[in-house]
Amino acid sequence: RAPPSASLPPHSFMASGHIAQCLGGILASRAGATVAVSGDLRLNGAQLVDGVRSLAAGLLERGVRPGDVVAVVGFNSIEYMELLLAIPYIGAIVAPLNYRWSFEEAAQALELVRPSAFIFDGAYSSWALRLMESQSFSSICLYITIGDPVNTGQGANFVSVDHVKRSCRGTAEMEPVSAPRDVALICFTSGTTGQPKGVAISHTSLIIQSLAKIAVVGYGLPTYCPSVPYRRDLFMLGHTDGWRLPCPDT
């Protein structure tokens, strides 16, 4: 049997240096196949790609620009997966926060990256309120909740990810854009020897990691989806080997 790397065909997303190029491959080979499952919700490839592109367009329409940092905190969900692709799709930089952190720990990380947007699970609405009230985080101009819209009862009604997707005006002309210096995301170190530090990771680095995993572990391209978060609990703690998901071939 030939080594897995010997049989790898060229793929546009690998050559382009942008993780969102994998969406074209999903449309070409798995448009009608189930690619994402969360509880009773199942999405085929076409639905996932449409969700990512609609979310990317919606974020762009709401002012997110290439090079902007978008901080995200939440639990496992399809919407979170879409965010991890939609944010870098438009050249912004995703900064996942550890959902186990206290607000004070999260605030220290946010001070490092100065995000322009904060996207959060409803369980972290109190974080959003405190950020809005703080003069230290005036850089955050956009607050979006993962899941149902949250009415805090304190004059802050946050728009939902789903609303952002549904209200976008179109995605037909959109092509993936890279951030300055090719940065796709910022991971935070575990802070075992001090405060967590932000580590910038490029599109190219993520793709090289994926190719290395294919070659070393032996995943075939039909059963391996680069750019999708695998074991996000580790990923959000700052370990950079968590941006991939082995998928059963169907």
N, C-alpha and C positions, 0 to 999 in steps of 0.2 A: 504494500500500500504506500502510495506517495505521501510525503509529509503534507499536512494540511496547507501549509503556506505555498506549496508548489501548485495547488489547484485554485488559487484565489484569482478570480477574474477581476479586471479593472472595474471600479465603481466610482461614479462621479463624485459622490460625497467624500470619498477618500482622497481623490485628487484635488478637490477644491479647497480643502482645509477648513470646511465649515460643517459643524455637526448636524445642522438642520437639513443638509443635503440628503441625509438618510431618508427623509420623507418621500422623496421621489422614488427610491427603491421600494418603500412600503407600498406606494400606490401601484407600482409596476407589478409587484409579485404577490401582494397580500391584501389587495383592495377589498375583497369580499370575505377574507378570513378573519376570525376573531384574534385580535392582537392585544386587547386590554380588558381585564375583568376586575370589577370592584363590587363585591356583594352581588346583587342581582343585575347590576349594570354591565353590559358587554358591548364593546365597540369593535367594529371591523376596521381594517386599515384605512379605508376611505373616510370613515367617520373620525378616526383619530387625527388624520392629517388635516381634515377640514376644521376640527376643533383647534388645533395648534395654530393654523394660519389665521383663523378668525380671531383668536385671542391675540396673536401678534399684531394684526391690523387694528384691533381695538385699543391695545396699549399705545400704539403709534398715534392713533387719533386723540388719545388723552394726554399726549405730550411727552411720552417716553422717547428718548432719542439715543442714537448710537453713542456709546461711552457712558451712558447713565448707569448707575448701580441700582438694582431692584432687590431689596431684601425680602425674603420669604420665610415664614415660619408656619408649620402645619404638620398634619399627620398624613399617613399614606392615603392617597386618593388619585383618581385619574386626572383630576384638575391640577394636582401638584405636578404630575408627570408632564401635563401639557405646558405648564408654566416653565418647567426646566428646559423646554425646547422653544417655546414662544418668545421668551425674553431674549435669548441670544439670537433668535431668528432676525430680530430688527436691530441687531448690533448693540443691544444693551448687555449688561453683565449681571448675572444672577448671583446673589449672595445668600445661600441657605443658612438659616439660623438654627441652632440646636434647640429643639422644642423642650428639652429638659432644663434649659437655663432658667435662672431667675430673671426678672426684668432688668435688674442691675447688671447682670452678666451680659444680657443682650444689648443693653445700652452701651456698654464698653465696646462691643464689636461694631455697633452702628456708628460710633464716633470715629472708628478707623476708616470706614468706607463711605460715609456721608451719602446715603442713598437718596434718590429723588422720589422713590416710591416704596411703599411698605404694603406687602400682601400677606394676609394672615388668616389662619383658621379662626372661626368664631370664638373658640375657647381663649383666644388671645386678644379679645376686644379691649380688655383693660390695658394691655400694652399700647394699643393704638391710641387710646384716649390719653395716656400719659405722654406719649410722644407728641401728640397734637398740642398738649398744654405746655410742653417744654420749649423754651426759647433756644435750647441747644440743638434742636432738630428741625430748624426752619427750612432745611434743604428738602424735606419730605413734602412734596406737593400733591401726592396721590395716595389714597388709602383704599384698598380693595380687599374684600373678604372672600375666603374660599368657602363655598357652600352657600346656604341661604343668607340673604341680606340680614344684617344685624342692626336692630334698633336699640341703641344703648340707653335711651331715655334721657340723654344728656346733650341733646341737640346735635348729635353726630350720627347721621344715618349713612352707613357705608354701602357703596355699590358692590355687587357681587361679581365674581369671575364670569359666571354664566351671563349676567347682564352685559358685561363688556363684550363677550363673544357675540351675543345676539344683536347688539346695537351697532356693530361695525358696519361700514358702508360697502365693503367689498375687499377681496383679496386677490383678484385675478392678475393684477400687475405686479404683485409683490415677489421679490427675489430676496433670498437671505443676504444679510449685510453683516460685515464683521466689525467689531469694536476696534478702537485704536489699539495697536500692538497685539491684535489677534486674541484678546482676552475674552474667554467665554464665561468663566465663573470665578468667584472668590470663595475658597474654603477656609474655614477657621481651624487652626490647630487645637489640639485637646487642652492645651494650657497646663500640661503636667509640670512644667518648669517655670511657670509664670502666667501672665495673662495670655489668652488666646491671641494669635497673630493671624492676619489675613494673608492667604497665599493665592496669588493670581495664577490661573491655569488657562492655557490657550486652547483654541479649537484644535490646533495641530497636535498638541500633547494628548488630548483626549482621544483623537483618532489613532495616534501611534499606540496608546495603551490598548485600544480595542484590537488593533491589528496584532499586537503582541499576544494578547489573550487568545485570539483565534489560532495563531501559529503554535503557541506553547501548549494550550489546553486541548486544542483540537476541535473547537466548535466549528461547524460548517456555517457558511454565510446564510443559508436558508434558515438556520436555527439560532442565529445570533443577531441581536438587534443592538448595535452600538448606539450610544447617546440616550439610553433610557436608564433611569436610576435603579440600580440593584442594591438591595439592603440599604435603603436610605438612612436607616438609623446610624449606620457607620459613616455613610457619606456626610451626614450633617455634623458629625463630630470632627470632621476635618480630614478623614482618610480619603485619599484621592483615587482609590481603587474601587469606586462605587458608582460609576456612571454607566453601567452596562447590565443587561438582563438576558440571561440565556432563556430562549423561548422554545417550547416543544414544536417540532416540525409537524404541521398539519396539512 
